[in-house]
């Protein structure tokens, strides 16, 4: 696909400078998520996948210690090109490598087809989070 694309799995202290601006652009600026809740105490405890194209950060996601995947975000100009799929695969592989038996996530409802395409299944009722409809999804590893 993109030969100049790389996905790195990093601790927050190394990922923050690249992941935080992507998350702010996608969640705070585009989707109206309150700035006060975008970064949280789980960032320091999570593994962060950051996608780089020719050295520029273009997408991110995180894997929490309990197997939750979250904060999946790709800059608008890069959506629809498989970047999110590569980030998700990196996070799932990291969970599998550390011995997790499953991964779970809270998907924005508009993104459920994307996650279904990667082996996730909806679980439970739709709910609101930060003013956005979500549904829980799970994938056994």
Secondary structure, 3 states (H helix, E strand, C coil): CCCCEEEEEEEHHHHHHHHHHHHHHHHHHHCCCCHHHHCCCCHHHCEEEEEEECCEEEEEEEECCCCEEEEEEECHHHCCCCHHHHHHHHHHHHHHHCCCCEEEEEEEHHHHHHHHCCCCEEEEEEEEECCEEEEEEEEEC
